């Protein structure tokens, strides 16, 4: 998908197009094995009630890309020296030009192998990039706790905190120390369970440079070089 692409909702959905069926099929692929198209498919899925030929054109481009890269696979390898569980989290603040809501993206790995990923538009508008990143952290930790409970069912108990890689210093400060400023007090109280998870030693949030945050592939359209670098790092080979 083109960088900085901004599609506008159509006045009404064109009933002569199979747009919804195509998006449904693409959503299945993007949530099963091809996380490299998750953002693009999620973005186009926002127009299922207000689409026209311009939206269909980009959906067909994704289909063409998948066909051209049909030999790519999500590779799993035995790598016991990697962390048992880690996660990369990112958010694109106010990236949706229609309603200025942000996009959350996160990846969860076990022993360096991707097991879960998510790209979705946040439910409400946030007033700062720190707030958007904090919401993304909250979403990712909720899913991490599900994974931890699943591991407990298999009698696997982690002795170390789950490492979460985040590139926003403000969100990290709030999560670790509860440092609220006058610009961040409006953050919903239920998001502060992130800080509680830090204090209990369930998670450890680590600063990562933006150019190395692989979750970026789930929050916005990237340039070709960066896109292919992240795709390879995520073992879609």
N, CA, C and O of each residue as an XYZ file, in Angstrom:
948
protein
N       0.842     -1.188      0.000
C       0.000      0.000      0.000
C       0.881      1.242      0.000
O       1.954      1.250      0.603
N       0.427      2.281     -0.672
C       1.199      3.510     -0.770
C       1.349      4.181      0.591
O       0.443      4.133      1.423
N       2.505      4.808      0.803
C       2.703      5.569      2.028
C       1.797      6.796      2.021
O       1.582      7.420      0.982
N       1.269      7.133      3.203
C       0.412      8.311      3.387
C      -0.875      8.246      2.561
O      -1.479      9.278      2.269
N      -1.290      7.047      2.189
C      -2.545      6.902      1.459
C      -3.716      7.296      2.353
O      -3.783      6.897      3.516
N      -4.630      8.076      1.804
C      -5.807      8.494      2.567
C      -7.040      8.365      1.686
O      -7.329      9.244      0.874
N      -7.760      7.269      1.850
C      -8.997      7.066      1.109
C     -10.156      7.721      1.849
O     -10.143      7.819      3.076
N     -11.146      8.163      1.106
C     -12.321      8.783      1.695
C     -13.518      7.844      1.582
O     -13.654      7.135      0.585
N     -14.385      7.832      2.593
C     -15.578      6.978      2.509
C     -16.463      7.391      1.343
O     -16.652      8.581      1.092
N     -17.001      6.415      0.636
C     -17.948      6.702     -0.430
C     -19.289      7.079      0.185
O     -19.554      6.774      1.347
N     -20.126      7.739     -0.593
C     -21.427      8.160     -0.080
C     -22.291      6.959      0.292
O     -23.082      7.023      1.233
N     -22.136      5.866     -0.449
C     -22.866      4.635     -0.144
C     -22.097      3.469     -0.745
O     -21.309      3.644     -1.674
N     -22.333      2.286     -0.209
C     -21.632      1.109     -0.704
C     -22.184      0.698     -2.066
O     -23.396      0.667     -2.276
N     -21.286      0.388     -2.977
C     -21.690     -0.059     -4.306
C     -22.042     -1.545     -4.249
O     -21.178     -2.386     -3.997
N     -23.301     -1.858     -4.482
C     -23.759     -3.246     -4.347
C     -23.275     -4.136     -5.484
O     -23.370     -5.360     -5.389
N     -22.756     -3.544     -6.563
C     -22.320     -4.352     -7.702
C     -20.892     -4.856     -7.537
O     -20.404     -5.600     -8.387
N     -20.213     -4.468     -6.464
C     -18.835     -4.881     -6.232
C     -18.782     -5.976     -5.169
O     -19.588     -5.989     -4.238
N     -17.834     -6.885     -5.316
C     -17.648     -7.954     -4.330
C     -16.607     -7.552     -3.290
O     -15.795     -8.372     -2.863
N     -16.638     -6.306     -2.895
C     -15.621     -5.761     -1.996
C     -15.634     -6.458     -0.641
O     -14.582     -6.853     -0.138
N     -16.799     -6.611     -0.054
C     -16.889     -7.215      1.278
C     -16.389     -8.656      1.271
O     -15.683     -9.076      2.187
N     -16.750     -9.403      0.250
C     -16.286    -10.789      0.164
C     -14.768    -10.851      0.057
O     -14.127    -11.691      0.687
N     -14.200     -9.957     -0.744
C     -12.752     -9.930     -0.913
C     -12.063     -9.551      0.385
O     -11.068    -10.171      0.759
N     -12.576     -8.541      1.079
C     -11.983     -8.128      2.356
C     -12.086     -9.253      3.379
O     -11.153     -9.473      4.151
N     -13.199     -9.962      3.392
C     -13.347    -11.091      4.309
C     -12.293    -12.158      4.065
O     -11.721    -12.700      5.011
N     -12.035    -12.458      2.798
C     -11.011    -13.449      2.463
C      -9.623    -12.949      2.845
O      -8.805    -13.712      3.358
N      -9.358    -11.670      2.596
C      -8.052    -11.098      2.933
C      -7.842    -11.045      4.444
O      -6.725    -11.237      4.924
N      -8.912    -10.786      5.193
C      -8.801    -10.786      6.656
C      -8.409    -12.165      7.171
O      -7.621    -12.284      8.109
N      -8.957    -13.196      6.559
C      -8.604    -14.565      6.966
C      -7.113    -14.819      6.753
O      -6.441    -15.371      7.624
N      -6.606    -14.416      5.599
C      -5.187    -14.625      5.292
C      -4.307    -13.795      6.220
O      -3.297    -14.282      6.728
N      -4.697    -12.536      6.440
C      -3.848    -11.619      7.213
C      -3.793    -11.972      8.692
O      -2.841    -11.601      9.378
N      -4.793    -12.678      9.190
C      -4.785    -13.072     10.603
C      -4.272    -14.494     10.811
O      -4.091    -14.933     11.946
N      -4.040    -15.208      9.716
C      -3.593    -16.598      9.824
C      -2.093    -16.745      9.630
O      -1.410    -17.312     10.483
N      -1.572    -16.238      8.510
C      -0.152    -16.443      8.211
C       0.560    -15.222      7.657
O       1.780    -15.114      7.786
N      -0.165    -14.307      7.048
C       0.496    -13.206      6.348
C       0.309    -11.886      7.097
O      -0.487    -11.032      6.706
N       1.059    -11.751      8.172
C       0.955    -10.520      8.960
C       1.485     -9.314      8.206
O       1.213     -8.180      8.598
N       2.240     -9.531      7.126
C       2.781     -8.415      6.352
C       1.699     -7.616      5.634
O       1.954     -6.489      5.209
N       0.493     -8.173      5.490
C      -0.599     -7.411      4.875
C      -1.660     -7.019      5.899
O      -2.708     -6.493      5.527
N      -1.406     -7.266      7.167
C      -2.418     -7.014      8.202
C      -2.851     -5.559      8.246
O      -4.045     -5.268      8.321
N      -1.883     -4.634      8.198
C      -2.265     -3.224      8.269
C      -3.111     -2.832      7.064
O      -4.162     -2.210      7.218
N      -2.661     -3.191      5.871
C      -3.369     -2.789      4.655
C      -4.792     -3.333      4.637
O      -5.729     -2.622      4.274
N      -4.952     -4.592      5.030
C      -6.283     -5.200      5.042
C      -7.154     -4.554      6.114
O      -8.332     -4.282      5.881
N      -6.574     -4.310      7.290
C      -7.326     -3.654      8.360
C      -7.790     -2.268      7.925
O      -8.918     -1.864      8.209
N      -6.913     -1.547      7.236
C      -7.271     -0.200      6.778
C      -8.443     -0.254      5.799
O      -9.399      0.510      5.933
N      -8.375     -1.146      4.826
C      -9.442     -1.228      3.831
C     -10.739     -1.768      4.423
O     -11.820     -1.481      3.909
N     -10.642     -2.547      5.499
C     -11.852     -3.098      6.121
C     -12.697     -2.012      6.783
O     -13.863     -2.242      7.105
N     -12.114     -0.834      6.988
C     -12.860      0.264      7.602
C     -13.909      0.846      6.665
O     -14.747      1.642      7.088
N     -13.869      0.453      5.396
C     -14.769      1.037      4.396
C     -15.790      0.026      3.879
O     -16.288      0.168      2.762
N     -16.104     -0.983      4.671
C     -16.996     -2.036      4.181
C     -18.438     -1.567      4.001
O     -19.219     -2.223      3.312
N     -18.794     -0.452      4.608
C     -20.146      0.087      4.430
C     -20.161      1.341      3.569
O     -21.208      1.964      3.388
N     -18.996      1.711      3.036
C     -18.920      2.957      2.258
C     -17.772      2.862      1.256
O     -16.816      3.634      1.321
N     -17.874      1.922      0.341
C     -16.783      1.668     -0.596
C     -17.226      1.929     -2.038
O     -18.417      1.958     -2.349
N     -16.235      2.115     -2.899
C     -16.486      2.235     -4.331
C     -15.301      1.635     -5.086
O     -14.528      0.869     -4.510
N     -15.151      1.972     -6.360
C     -14.097      1.380     -7.184
C     -12.699      1.714     -6.674
O     -11.780      0.912     -6.839
N     -12.520      2.878     -6.060
C     -11.187      3.259     -5.579
C     -10.727      2.345     -4.446
O      -9.546      2.010     -4.361
N     -11.644      1.943     -3.584
C     -11.297      1.023     -2.498
C     -11.028     -0.381     -3.043
O     -10.106     -1.063     -2.597
N     -11.838     -0.798     -4.004
C     -11.644     -2.116     -4.607
C     -10.287     -2.207     -5.295
O      -9.647     -3.258     -5.274
N      -9.850     -1.112     -5.901
C      -8.560     -1.113     -6.600
C      -7.425     -1.488     -5.657
O      -6.552     -2.277     -6.017
N      -7.433     -0.928     -4.452
C      -6.360     -1.218     -3.500
C      -6.500     -2.617     -2.902
O      -5.498     -3.255     -2.578
N      -7.718     -3.091     -2.755
C      -7.911     -4.465     -2.281
C      -7.362     -5.460     -3.302
O      -6.758     -6.468     -2.934
N      -7.574     -5.170     -4.579
C      -7.048     -6.041     -5.633
C      -5.524     -5.981     -5.689
O      -4.877     -6.961     -6.060
N      -4.950     -4.841     -5.323
C      -3.489     -4.738     -5.257
C      -2.926     -5.680     -4.198
O      -1.892     -6.315     -4.406
N      -3.616     -5.766     -3.059
C      -3.170     -6.693     -2.006
C      -3.245     -8.123     -2.517
O      -2.336     -8.921     -2.286
N      -4.328     -8.442     -3.210
C      -4.488     -9.781     -3.770
C      -3.363    -10.085     -4.755
O      -2.826    -11.193     -4.772
N      -3.011     -9.102     -5.569
C      -1.914     -9.275     -6.530
C      -0.590     -9.496     -5.806
O       0.199    -10.356     -6.198
N      -0.348     -8.718     -4.748
C       0.889     -8.875     -3.965
C       0.968    -10.274     -3.352
O       2.025    -10.903     -3.373
N      -0.143    -10.756     -2.809
C      -0.154    -12.090     -2.206
C       0.124    -13.167     -3.250
O       0.804    -14.154     -2.967
N      -0.401    -12.974     -4.451
C      -0.142    -13.951     -5.510
C       1.330    -13.930     -5.913
O       1.942    -14.979     -6.113
N       1.889    -12.730     -6.032
C       3.289    -12.613     -6.445
C       4.249    -13.135     -5.380
O       5.371    -13.534     -5.695
N       3.814    -13.134     -4.122
C       4.671    -13.607     -3.016
C       4.099    -14.876     -2.394
O       4.287    -15.130     -1.205
N       3.404    -15.670     -3.200
C       2.697    -16.852     -2.686
C       3.638    -17.905     -2.121
O       3.200    -18.791     -1.387
N       4.921    -17.823     -2.450
C       5.883    -18.796     -1.924
C       6.428    -18.405     -0.551
O       7.147    -19.187      0.072
N       6.095    -17.207     -0.077
C       6.555    -16.795      1.251
C       5.784    -17.555      2.328
O       4.589    -17.817      2.191
N       6.488    -17.898      3.390
C       5.868    -18.638      4.496
C       6.305    -18.032      5.821
O       7.376    -17.433      5.920
N       5.474    -18.192      6.827
C       5.840    -17.806      8.186
C       6.643    -18.956      8.782
O       6.100    -20.025      9.062
N       7.937    -18.726      8.972
C       8.861    -19.789      9.359
C       8.991    -19.865     10.880
O       9.116    -18.844     11.557
N       8.960    -21.088     11.404
C       9.194    -21.331     12.832
C      10.468    -22.158     12.990
O      10.649    -23.182     12.330
N      11.342    -21.691     13.878
C      12.617    -22.362     14.087
C      12.855    -22.587     15.575
O      12.389    -21.822     16.419
N      13.585    -23.644     15.875
C      13.970    -23.923     17.253
C      15.099    -22.975     17.641
O      16.181    -23.009     17.056
N      14.832    -22.129     18.636
C      15.820    -21.134     19.053
C      15.724    -20.980     20.569
O      15.101    -20.043     21.069
N      16.336    -21.892     21.282
C      16.187    -21.943     22.733
C      16.929    -20.825     23.452
O      16.693    -20.599     24.640
N      17.828    -20.113     22.752
C      18.547    -19.022     23.400
C      17.752    -17.720     23.376
O      18.183    -16.729     23.966
N      16.608    -17.703     22.712
C      15.765    -16.507     22.667
C      14.887    -16.445     23.912
O      14.745    -17.435     24.630
N      14.296    -15.267     24.165
C      13.373    -15.117     25.287
C      12.156    -16.015     25.070
O      11.705    -16.218     23.942
N      11.639    -16.547     26.176
C      10.464    -17.415     26.063
C       9.322    -16.646     25.410
O       8.725    -17.112     24.439
N       9.022    -15.470     25.946
C       7.996    -14.607     25.354
C       8.537    -13.183     25.278
O       9.134    -12.693     26.237
N       8.333    -12.528     24.157
C       8.579    -11.094     24.069
C       7.567    -10.482     23.109
O       6.837    -11.192     22.417
N       7.537     -9.160     23.079
C       6.525     -8.476     22.283
C       7.060     -7.139     21.787
O       7.828     -6.471     22.479
N       6.649     -6.757     20.585
C       6.926     -5.433     20.033
C       5.599     -4.695     19.910
O       4.613     -5.246     19.420
N       5.585     -3.444     20.361
C       4.346     -2.660     20.385
C       4.579     -1.308     19.727
O       5.636     -0.701     19.897
N       3.585     -0.839     18.972
C       3.691      0.476     18.336
C       2.290      1.041     18.122
O       1.294      0.319     18.174
N       2.240      2.334     17.885
C       0.976      2.995     17.551
C       1.260      4.132     16.583
O       2.265      4.832     16.708
N       0.378      4.307     15.633
C       0.456      5.441     14.706
C      -0.570      6.464     15.163
O      -1.769      6.294     14.943
N      -0.095      7.523     15.796
C      -0.982      8.501     16.418
C      -1.762      9.292     15.370
O      -1.184      9.861     14.444
N      -3.090      9.317     15.533
C      -3.996     10.109     14.691
C      -3.764      9.840     13.212
O      -3.895     10.738     12.380
N      -3.420      8.600     12.891
C      -3.074      8.275     11.512
C      -4.254      8.214     10.565
O      -4.083      8.385      9.358
N      -5.458      7.970     11.089
C      -6.638      7.929     10.233
C      -7.101      9.355      9.969
O      -7.568     10.039     10.879
N      -6.972      9.799      8.735
C      -7.273     11.194      8.407
C      -8.766     11.490      8.369
O      -9.164     12.653      8.294
N      -9.599     10.448      8.421
C     -11.047     10.660      8.428
C     -11.532     11.061      9.811
O     -12.266     12.040      9.947
N     -11.129     10.312     10.851
C     -11.595     10.609     12.209
C     -10.464     10.850     13.208
O     -10.712     11.062     14.395
N      -9.215     10.816     12.720
C      -8.018     11.081     13.532
C      -7.846     10.112     14.702
O      -7.246     10.461     15.718
N      -8.365      8.919     14.558
C      -8.076      7.892     15.550
C      -6.737      7.235     15.230
O      -6.282      7.249     14.086
N      -6.120      6.665     16.246
C      -4.797      6.064     16.090
C      -4.921      4.578     15.753
O      -5.989      3.981     15.890
N      -3.818      4.002     15.314
C      -3.775      2.581     14.974
C      -2.812      1.852     15.899
O      -1.663      2.262     16.062
N      -3.286      0.777     16.497
C      -2.471     -0.074     17.372
C      -1.883     -1.229     16.572
O      -2.541     -1.799     15.702
N      -0.636     -1.562     16.879
C      -0.015     -2.736     16.285
C       0.886     -3.415     17.298
O       1.676     -2.749     17.967
N       0.780     -4.731     17.420
C       1.701     -5.439     18.311
C       1.925     -6.864     17.826
O       1.089     -7.458     17.145
N       3.083     -7.387     18.203
C       3.514     -8.729     17.819
C       3.943     -9.466     19.079
O       4.654     -8.900     19.909
N       3.529    -10.704     19.235
C       3.945    -11.539     20.369
C       4.709    -12.737     19.821
O       4.265    -13.398     18.882
N       5.861    -13.003     20.421
C       6.699    -14.117     19.964
C       6.992    -15.084     21.108
O       7.052    -14.684     22.270
N       7.172    -16.336     20.774
C       7.665    -17.357     21.703
C       8.953    -17.926     21.116
O       8.965    -18.449     20.002
N      10.037    -17.816     21.883
C      11.359    -18.246     21.417
C      11.688    -17.638     20.050
O      12.248    -18.303     19.178
N      11.331    -16.371     19.884
C      11.651    -15.667     18.647
C      10.740    -15.970     17.482
O      10.954    -15.454     16.385
N       9.722    -16.799     17.691
C       8.775    -17.159     16.633
C       7.454    -16.429     16.848
O       6.893    -16.460     17.944
N       6.965    -15.783     15.817
C       5.728    -15.013     15.914
C       4.540    -15.953     16.085
O       4.332    -16.858     15.277
N       3.763    -15.730     17.147
C       2.572    -16.559     17.377
C       1.277    -15.751     17.314
O       0.198    -16.310     17.119
N       1.392    -14.429     17.482
C       0.173    -13.610     17.476
C       0.535    -12.191     17.061
O       1.604    -11.684     17.403
N      -0.359    -11.565     16.328
C      -0.164    -10.170     15.936
C      -1.528     -9.507     15.790
O      -2.550    -10.171     15.612
N      -1.515     -8.194     15.870
C      -2.766     -7.445     15.788
C      -2.516     -6.075     15.176
O      -1.561     -5.383     15.529
N      -3.389     -5.701     14.259
C      -3.416     -4.349     13.712
C      -4.864     -3.892     13.756
O      -5.732     -4.506     13.134
N      -5.129     -2.817     14.488
C      -6.516     -2.353     14.592
C      -6.565     -0.869     14.899
O      -5.637     -0.307     15.480
N      -7.657     -0.247     14.501
C      -7.860      1.166     14.835
C      -8.375      1.269     16.256
O      -9.261      0.514     16.657
N      -7.821      2.205     17.023
C      -8.246      2.378     18.406
C      -9.673      2.915     18.462
O     -10.144      3.573     17.534
N     -10.342      2.623     19.562
C     -11.754      2.944     19.677
C     -12.073      4.404     19.929
O     -13.202      4.836     19.698
N     -11.102      5.174     20.398
C     -11.355      6.579     20.703
C     -10.161      7.424     20.292
O      -9.055      6.916     20.108
N     -10.398      8.708     20.153
C      -9.338      9.647     19.772
C      -8.458      9.932     20.980
O      -8.965     10.150     22.081
N      -7.149      9.931     20.784
C      -6.208     10.282     21.846
C      -5.557     11.614     21.515
O      -5.368     11.949     20.346
N      -5.215     12.374     22.553
C      -4.721     13.732     22.358
C      -3.209     13.824     22.216
O      -2.677     14.911     21.991
N      -2.511     12.707     22.343
C      -1.054     12.734     22.215
C      -0.554     11.378     21.754
O      -1.244     10.368     21.892
N       0.652     11.367     21.207
C       1.250     10.099     20.783
C       1.526      9.206     21.982
O       1.461      7.981     21.876
N       1.838      9.821     23.134
C       2.082      9.038     24.350
C       0.834      8.263     24.752
O       0.913      7.084     25.098
N      -0.315      8.925     24.706
C      -1.568      8.253     25.060
C      -1.876      7.122     24.086
O      -2.308      6.045     24.498
N      -1.655      7.364     22.797
C      -1.909      6.327     21.793
C      -1.016      5.114     22.022
O      -1.469      3.974     21.921
N       0.257      5.363     22.331
C       1.196      4.266     22.586
C       0.815      3.520     23.866
O       0.982      2.304     23.956
N       0.305      4.255     24.851
C      -0.070      3.626     26.114
C      -1.275      2.714     25.930
O      -1.349      1.639     26.524
N      -2.213      3.154     25.103
C      -3.364      2.307     24.781
C      -2.886      1.028     24.087
O      -3.376     -0.063     24.377
N      -1.930      1.172     23.172
C      -1.385      0.008     22.468
C      -0.697     -0.947     23.443
O      -0.830     -2.165     23.324
N       0.037     -0.391     24.404
C       0.673     -1.221     25.432
C      -0.373     -2.017     26.206
O      -0.206     -3.211     26.458
N      -1.453     -1.335     26.576
C      -2.524     -1.994     27.323
C      -3.107     -3.164     26.542
O      -3.319     -4.245     27.093
N      -3.364     -2.943     25.256
C      -3.928     -4.003     24.420
C      -2.987     -5.200     24.327
O      -3.413     -6.349     24.435
N      -1.701     -4.914     24.125
C      -0.741     -6.012     23.962
C      -0.593     -6.818     25.249
O      -0.506     -8.045     25.206
N      -0.565     -6.137     26.388
C      -0.396     -6.839     27.664
C      -1.622     -7.693     27.975
O      -1.495     -8.771     28.555
N      -2.797     -7.223     27.598
C      -4.002     -8.044     27.781
C      -3.859     -9.371     27.048
O      -4.231    -10.418     27.577
N      -3.324     -9.330     25.839
C      -3.149    -10.558     25.064
C      -2.008    -11.401     25.621
O      -2.081    -12.630     25.611
N      -0.955    -10.748     26.105
C       0.166    -11.476     26.712
C      -0.308    -12.269     27.926
O       0.134    -13.397     28.142
N      -1.204    -11.684     28.716
C      -1.711    -12.388     29.894
C      -2.513    -13.625     29.494
O      -2.519    -14.622     30.215
N      -3.184    -13.562     28.355
C      -3.881    -14.747     27.845
C      -2.873    -15.843     27.508
O      -3.086    -17.014     27.822
N      -1.765    -15.446     26.861
C      -0.722    -16.416     26.511
C      -0.109    -17.018     27.771
O       0.144    -18.221     27.828
N       0.129    -16.184     28.778
C       0.706    -16.675     30.035
C      -0.216    -17.677     30.715
O       0.243    -18.687     31.249
N      -1.506    -17.401     30.698
C      -2.469    -18.342     31.292
C      -2.496    -19.661     30.520
O      -2.650    -20.733     31.104
N      -2.344    -19.562     29.200
C      -2.302    -20.777     28.388
C      -1.068    -21.608     28.730
O      -1.145    -22.833     28.823
N       0.074    -20.936     28.918
C       1.295    -21.651     29.289
C       1.151    -22.318     30.657
O       1.671    -23.411     30.881
N       0.436    -21.647     31.573
C       0.209    -22.244     32.894
C      -0.565    -23.550     32.787
O      -0.330    -24.485     33.552
N      -1.490    -23.610     31.833
C      -2.248    -24.845     31.634
C      -1.338    -26.001     31.231
O      -1.643    -27.169     31.474
N      -0.208    -25.646     30.606
C       0.775    -26.662     30.211
C       1.893    -26.790     31.249
O       2.944    -27.370     30.977
N       1.647    -26.236     32.447
C       2.601    -26.311     33.560
C       3.918    -25.599     33.244
O       4.978    -25.986     33.737
N       3.836    -24.552     32.414
C       5.022    -23.751     32.093
C       4.899    -22.418     32.816
O       4.023    -21.614     32.497
N       5.768    -22.183     33.785
C       5.742    -20.955     34.572
C       7.009    -20.154     34.272
O       8.117    -20.673     34.405
N       6.849    -18.910     33.873
C       8.006    -18.071     33.555
C       8.635    -17.528     34.829
O       7.936    -17.113     35.754
N       9.960    -17.536     34.866
C      10.692    -17.010     36.021
C      11.113    -15.561     35.816
O      11.513    -14.889     36.767
N      11.024    -15.076     34.578
C      11.439    -13.715     34.260
C      10.266    -12.938     33.672
O       9.352    -13.535     33.103
N      10.284    -11.608     33.805
C       9.221    -10.802     33.200
C       9.230    -10.930     31.675
O      10.269    -11.189     31.069
N       8.082    -10.748     31.082
C       7.972    -10.727     29.624
C       8.512     -9.390     29.121
O       8.085     -8.333     29.586
N       9.440     -9.433     28.184
C      10.022     -8.206     27.642
C       9.111     -7.630     26.559
O       8.720     -8.315     25.614
N       8.789     -6.355     26.730
C       7.978     -5.649     25.740
C       8.804     -4.496     25.190
O       9.289     -3.654     25.947
N       8.961     -4.459     23.884
C       9.775     -3.433     23.238
C       8.870     -2.315     22.723
O       7.968     -2.542     21.917
N       9.135     -1.109     23.209
C       8.310      0.070     22.931
C       9.234      1.234     22.580
O      10.328      1.345     23.133
N       8.799      2.104     21.661
C       9.678      3.187     21.217
C       9.289      4.573     21.732
O       9.935      5.561     21.385
N       8.239      4.656     22.558
C       7.794      5.954     23.062
C       8.211      6.119     24.520
O       7.717      5.410     25.397
N       9.119      7.055     24.776
C       9.658      7.242     26.129
C       8.586      7.670     27.119
O       8.615      7.257     28.278
N       7.633      8.500     26.672
C       6.570      8.956     27.560
C       5.687      7.821     28.032
O       5.341      7.747     29.211
N       5.317      6.931     27.115
C       4.488      5.782     27.485
C       5.237      4.847     28.427
O       4.648      4.278     29.346
N       6.538      4.692     28.194
C       7.349      3.840     29.069
C       7.402      4.420     30.473
O       7.305      3.681     31.453
N       7.555      5.749     30.582
C       7.620      6.397     31.893
C       6.320      6.218     32.666
O       6.342      5.949     33.867
N       5.181      6.367     31.981
C       3.891      6.183     32.649
C       3.731      4.738     33.103
O       3.261      4.476     34.211
N       4.123      3.799     32.241
C       3.973      2.384     32.573
C       4.854      1.978     33.747
O       4.421      1.232     34.626
N       6.089      2.468     33.761
C       7.032      2.057     34.800
C       6.841      2.807     36.114
O       6.908      2.219     37.194
N       6.603      4.110     36.006
C       6.618      4.949     37.204
C       5.297      5.645     37.487
O       5.161      6.303     38.519
N       4.318      5.516     36.592
C       3.055      6.209     36.786
C       3.206      7.708     36.711
O       2.461      8.442     37.361
N       4.168      8.180     35.919
C       4.431      9.614     35.808
C       3.369     10.273     34.936
O       3.490     10.293     33.712
N       2.345     10.804     35.556
C       1.286     11.476     34.819
C       1.525     12.972     34.794
O       1.890     13.567     35.808
N       1.319     13.577     33.644
C       1.397     15.026     33.511
C      -0.007     15.553     33.273
O      -0.957     14.785     33.123
N      -0.122     16.863     33.240
C      -1.444     17.450     33.022
C      -1.996     17.083     31.647
O      -3.202     17.165     31.417
N      -1.106     16.675     30.728
C      -1.549     16.308     29.394
C      -1.909     14.832     29.269
O      -2.412     14.406     28.230
N      -1.658     14.046     30.317
C      -1.929     12.613     30.214
C      -2.913     12.105     31.259
O      -3.192     10.907     31.306
N      -3.446     12.997     32.102
C      -4.357     12.563     33.160
C      -5.682     12.040     32.621
O      -6.397     11.315     33.313
N      -6.006     12.408     31.391
C      -7.285     11.976     30.836
C      -7.259     10.508     30.404
O      -8.301      9.946     30.070
N      -6.084      9.887     30.407
C      -5.997      8.479     30.025
C      -6.898      7.663     30.947
O      -6.857      7.824     32.167
N      -7.704      6.794     30.362
C      -8.657      6.010     31.138
C      -7.964      5.243     32.254
O      -6.866      4.717     32.070
N      -8.619      5.184     33.426
C      -8.023      4.540     34.598
C      -7.706      3.067     34.332
O      -6.710      2.546     34.835
N      -8.552      2.394     33.543
C      -8.326      0.959     33.360
C      -7.046      0.662     32.601
O      -6.571     -0.474     32.615
N      -6.473      1.672     31.931
C      -5.210      1.436     31.246
C      -4.046      1.346     32.232
O      -2.957      0.904     31.866
N      -4.268      1.757     33.465
C      -3.176      1.770     34.437
C      -2.861      0.394     34.999
O      -1.989      0.255     35.857
N      -3.558     -0.611     34.526
C      -3.148     -1.954     34.918
C      -1.785     -2.288     34.301
O      -1.113     -3.219     34.745
N      -1.378     -1.524     33.273
C      -0.043     -1.688     32.692
C       1.010     -1.411     33.754
O       1.962     -2.175     33.915
N       0.829     -0.303     34.479
C       1.760      0.046     35.552
C       1.759     -1.021     36.636
O       2.806     -1.340     37.199
N       0.601     -1.564     36.925
C       0.493     -2.619     37.937
C       1.247     -3.871     37.500
O       1.905     -4.517     38.315
N       1.154     -4.216     36.217
C       1.880     -5.387     35.703
C       3.383     -5.181     35.790
O       4.131     -6.128     36.034
N       3.830     -3.938     35.590
C       5.261     -3.635     35.742
C       5.692     -3.820     37.189
O       6.724     -4.433     37.461
N       4.903     -3.291     38.116
C       5.255     -3.368     39.535
C       5.270     -4.810     40.035
O       6.066     -5.155     40.909
N       4.400     -5.649     39.489
C       4.345     -7.050     39.908
C       5.411     -7.909     39.237
O       5.553     -9.089     39.558
N       6.160     -7.322     38.308
C       7.212     -8.075     37.634
C       6.711     -9.012     36.555
O       7.426     -9.925     36.140
N       5.486     -8.794     36.096
C       4.940     -9.633     35.027
C       5.564     -9.254     33.693
O       5.832    -10.114     32.853
N       5.794     -7.951     33.505
C       6.366     -7.464     32.255
C       7.541     -6.548     32.539
O       7.670     -6.003     33.635
N       8.391     -6.387     31.547
C       9.491     -5.427     31.586
C       9.484     -4.675     30.259
O       9.658     -5.275     29.198
N       9.284     -3.372     30.320
C       9.200     -2.578     29.096
C      10.580     -2.018     28.767
O      11.217     -1.377     29.603
N      11.025     -2.264     27.557
C      12.366     -1.892     27.120
C      12.269     -0.925     25.944
O      11.490     -1.133     25.014
N      13.065      0.124     26.001
C      13.082      1.119     24.922
C      13.777      0.544     23.698
O      14.868     -0.019     23.789
N      13.130      0.696     22.560
C      13.707      0.289     21.288
C      13.605      1.478     20.334
O      12.625      2.222     20.374
N      14.592      1.657     19.493
C      14.547      2.753     18.529
C      13.434      2.503     17.510
O      13.145      1.361     17.151
N      12.825      3.581     17.061
C      11.680      3.459     16.153
C      12.011      2.667     14.897
O      11.183      1.902     14.402
N      13.234      2.855     14.377
C      13.595      2.161     13.141
C      13.786      0.659     13.339
O      13.885     -0.094     12.371
N      13.837      0.228     14.611
C      13.996     -1.198     14.909
C      12.736     -1.829     15.491
O      12.740     -3.001     15.867
N      11.664     -1.055     15.564
C      10.415     -1.565     16.131
C       9.613     -2.284     15.048
O       8.984     -1.648     14.202
N       9.644     -3.604     15.084
C       9.007     -4.397     14.031
C       7.493     -4.236     13.988
O       6.875     -4.507     12.959
N       6.883     -3.798     15.096
C       5.432     -3.603     15.109
C       5.007     -2.451     14.211
O       3.817     -2.274     13.950
N       5.973     -1.665     13.735
C       5.681     -0.554     12.834
C       4.999     -1.047     11.565
O       4.239     -0.308     10.939
N       5.268     -2.293     11.183
C       4.677     -2.848      9.967
C       3.167     -3.033     10.106
O       2.470     -3.236      9.112
N       2.661     -2.963     11.347
C       1.236     -3.164     11.611
C       0.475     -1.866     11.848
O      -0.731     -1.895     12.093
N       1.161     -0.729     11.779
C       0.498      0.539     12.108
C       0.412      1.519     10.946
O      -0.379      2.461     10.991
N       1.204      1.315      9.921
C       1.206      2.256      8.796
C       1.823      1.604      7.574
O       2.474      0.564      7.671
N       1.612      2.225      6.426
C       2.258      1.759      5.198
C       3.710      2.223      5.206
O       3.985      3.401      5.435
N       4.631      1.313      4.960
C       6.058      1.607      5.017
C       6.655      1.655      3.615
O       6.079      1.148      2.652
N       7.835      2.283      3.532
C       8.587      2.240      2.291
C       9.047      0.822      2.003
O       9.103     -0.013      2.906
N       9.373      0.551      0.754
C       9.677     -0.826      0.350
C      10.845     -1.422      1.124
O      10.761     -2.562      1.580
N      11.933     -0.671      1.279
C      13.120     -1.216      1.950
C      12.827     -1.590      3.402
O      13.192     -2.673      3.860
N      12.163     -0.680      4.120
C      11.846     -0.942      5.524
C      10.842     -2.079      5.645
O      10.948     -2.921      6.537
N       9.873     -2.098      4.746
C       8.859     -3.150      4.762
C       9.501     -4.521      4.582
O       9.194     -5.455      5.322
N      10.384     -4.641      3.609
C      11.021     -5.933      3.340
C      11.984     -6.328      4.452
O      12.147     -7.514      4.741
N      12.626     -5.335      5.081
C      13.517     -5.629      6.211
C      12.738     -6.227      7.374
O      13.150     -7.235      7.947
N      11.609     -5.606      7.725
C      10.782     -6.120      8.816
C      10.160     -7.467      8.452
O      10.057     -8.357      9.296
N       9.753     -7.610      7.209
C       9.151     -8.877      6.778
C      10.131    -10.028      6.959
O       9.753    -11.115      7.396
N      11.383     -9.784      6.621
C      12.406    -10.815      6.786
C      12.702    -11.062      8.259
O      12.881    -12.206      8.678
N      12.756     -9.972      9.056
C      13.031    -10.114     10.489
C      11.940    -10.913     11.193
O      12.205    -11.598     12.181
N      10.729    -10.827     10.687
C       9.604    -11.567     11.262
C       9.513    -12.992     10.718
O       8.577    -13.728     11.032
N      10.482    -13.365      9.913
C      10.609    -14.717      9.348
C       9.474    -15.068      8.399
O       8.980    -16.195      8.388
N       9.072    -14.090      7.609
C       8.187    -14.385      6.486
C       9.111    -14.526      5.291
O       9.475    -13.539      4.651
N       9.483    -15.756      4.999
C      10.563    -16.029      4.038
C      10.094    -16.963      2.917
O      10.873    -17.297      2.025
